[in-house]
């Protein structure tokens, strides 16, 4: 059992560290779309990806309802995910940058 837990932890650690940043999806629209500075788009790319990864983690997390520390930690992560999603929706969604793809590549190089 102990070997199985070690294997699972190592597998999860490897899969989490192998993630790469991607540019958020864009939609084609008619008319003018606000353009934000490249630095702001870099923050948007980072928030978008980290919110996606945290959402995946939350969806795959089992919480022991009888362990108040586990419940508190899960709720803290849910609140952080909500904060990240709200930030993205308010500051990034519906906007474009000339370098969203470049921002993702830059973030990948920083790891």
Buried (B, 14 or more C-beta within 10 A) or exposed (E): EEEEEEEEEEEEEEEEEEBEBBBBEEEEEEEEEEEBEBEBBBBBBBBBBBBBBBBEEBEEEEBEEEEEEBEEEBEEBBEBBEEBBEBBEEEBEEBBBEBBEBBBBBBBEEE
